[in-house]
Amino acid sequence: GKPLLTVMISKDLVQGRNLNAGALVREAAKLIKGGGGGAPHFATAGGKDAGGLEAAVKKVVELALN
């Protein structure tokens, strides 16, 4: 019953757009009352509030597109 987020970013986007999966997942994890981190191209987070999962996914997309 606990939510889990996984963010993967291709290495060309990590380098070309300066995206960081660890930074994205840390921000999104706040919305599921959790924490996480990882490498620039792959990161995970876990939390306690599955009700925030949809908002967390939207946050990752929003941050990645800006």
FENSULHU-V247672 format. One line per field, one symbol per residue. ss: DSSP state (a for helix, b for strand, c for the rest). burial: b if it has 16 or more other ideal C-beta (glycine too) atoms within 10 Angstrom, else e. A space follows every 50 residues. Layout:
ss: ???
burial: ???
//
This chain:
ss: cccbbbbbccaaaaaaccccaaaaaaaaaaaaccbbbbcccbbbbbccca aaaaaaaaaaaaaaac
burial: eebebebebeeeebeeeebbbbebbbbbbbbbebebebebbebbbebeee ebbeebbebbeebeee
//
